[in-house]
Amino acid sequence: MKTSPTKTTDLVKSIDKQLKAILTEDIRKIDDVNVRSAAFLQLIAA
C-alpha cells in the first residue's frame, strides 16, 4: 500500500487537529477544577 504525500499530510493534519481539540478540552477541565478549588479555598480563608 503506497500513500501519496498529500494523503499523508492530510492524515497528519487531521490527527494534529484531533490532538489539539483533546488538549484544549483537557485544559478547560483543568481550568474549571482550578477555579472551583480557588473558590473553595477562599471560602475556607474567609
N, C-alpha and C positions, 0 to 999 in steps of 0.2 A: 504494500500500500504506500503510494507516494503522494504526499500532500504538497500542494503548491505553496509557495512562500506567502501568498496573500491569505490563504486559508489559515495557515499557522499564525500569522499576525492577528487575524480576526479572532482566533481562538484565545490567544494571549490577552488581547484587549478585553474580551468577554470575561475571562477569568479575573483579570485585573479589576474590572468593574464590579464583579460579584464580591471580591475580597474587600474592596473599598466600602461597599454597601454594608457588609458584615461588620467591618471595623467601626464604621460610623454608628451603626446600631449599638454595638458594644459600648462605645464611648458615651452615647446618650444614656444608656442604662447606668453606667458608672457615675456620670454626672448627676443623674436622678438620685442615686444612692447617696452621693456626697451631699447633695442639697438636703436630703432627709436627715442625714447624720448631723449636719451643721445645725439644722433647726432643732433637733433633739438636744444637742449639746448646749445650745443657747437656752433652752427651757431649763435644763439642769442648772446652768450657771446663774440664771435669773433669780 
